[in-house]
């Protein structure tokens, strides 16, 4: 599922009282990092990273898997990592 808007969907994603697990496929890493407790990154169908967004979203991962150089900063509002690409890997 690719969410085409930046609408607020978090209430649908987090429901700890019902012990509900939601699997969501997103192509926007920042949105995934903001709402997910766990992320799995695939590269050509193979799992290359699995864990908490703050643990796995690194500049090295973005360069290797997505072909971009990026800075990773922390969103002060949510505490989630934010990827800020600045160049493509050549």
Secondary structure per residue as TSV (DSSP state, phi and psi in degrees):
chain	resnum	aa	ss	phi	psi
A	1	X	-	360.0	127.6
A	2	X	-	-110.2	120.3
A	3	X	-	-86.1	119.6
A	4	X	-	-87.8	-7.2
A	5	X	S	-122.1	166.4
A	6	X	-	-98.1	36.1
A	7	X	-	-64.0	164.9
A	8	X	-	-91.8	104.3
A	9	X	-	-108.9	-0.7
A	10	X	H	-55.8	-35.4
A	11	X	H	-59.4	-27.2
A	12	X	H	-77.4	-23.4
A	13	X	H	-90.1	-26.1
A	14	X	-	-117.5	113.9
A	15	X	-	-144.7	76.0
A	16	X	T	-70.5	-26.5
A	17	X	T	-64.1	-38.0
A	18	X	T	-91.5	1.1
A	19	X	T	52.4	49.0
A	20	X	-	-95.5	134.0
A	21	X	-	-109.7	131.1
A	22	X	-	-119.0	127.4
A	23	X	-	-102.1	123.8
A	24	X	-	-130.2	132.0
A	25	X	-	-103.0	117.1
A	26	X	-	-124.9	145.8
A	27	X	S	-104.4	-0.3
A	28	X	-	-101.5	102.6
A	29	X	H	-62.2	-35.8
A	30	X	H	-66.5	-40.4
A	31	X	H	-68.2	-41.6
A	32	X	H	-61.7	-44.5
A	33	X	H	-64.9	-32.9
A	34	X	H	-70.4	-36.7
A	35	X	H	-106.3	-17.8
A	36	X	-	-91.1	144.6
A	37	X	S	-86.7	-24.7
A	38	X	-	-141.2	138.1
A	39	X	E	-124.2	145.2
A	40	X	E	-122.9	124.5
A	41	X	E	-106.3	128.4
A	42	X	E	-108.1	145.6
A	43	X	E	-133.8	111.8
A	44	X	T	53.4	42.2
A	45	X	T	83.2	-1.9
A	46	X	E	-107.3	139.0
A	47	X	E	-72.6	122.5
A	48	X	E	-113.5	-14.0
A	49	X	E	-156.0	141.6
A	50	X	E	-152.2	118.3
A	51	X	E	161.6	-166.0
A	52	X	-	-66.5	141.8
A	53	X	H	-51.5	-44.1
A	54	X	H	-64.3	-25.8
A	55	X	H	-84.2	-32.8
A	56	X	H	-104.0	-22.5
A	57	X	-	-80.6	98.8
A	58	X	-	-123.8	161.5
A	59	X	H	-60.9	-36.9
A	60	X	H	-64.7	-42.9
A	61	X	H	-61.9	-44.9
A	62	X	I	-64.1	-37.8
A	63	X	I	-68.5	-44.1
A	64	X	I	-71.2	-48.4
A	65	X	I	-87.0	-41.3
A	66	X	I	-105.8	-6.9
A	67	X	-	70.6	30.3
A	68	X	E	-132.1	144.9
A	69	X	E	-88.0	136.5
A	70	X	E	-150.6	151.9
A	71	X	E	-94.1	144.4
A	72	X	E	-112.8	121.8
A	73	X	E	-122.1	168.6
A	74	X	E	-104.2	128.6
A	75	X	-	-70.5	118.3
A	76	X	T	-65.2	-24.6
A	77	X	T	-77.6	-41.6
A	78	X	T	-108.5	-19.1
A	79	X	-	81.4	0.8
A	80	X	-	-81.8	150.0
A	81	X	E	-69.3	146.8
A	82	X	E	-127.0	128.5
A	83	X	E	-92.5	126.3
A	84	X	E	-120.7	88.6
A	85	X	E	-67.5	144.0
A	86	X	E	-131.2	-11.7
A	87	X	E	-163.7	159.0
A	88	X	E	-92.8	150.4
A	89	X	-	-76.9	132.5
A	90	X	-	-108.8	360.0
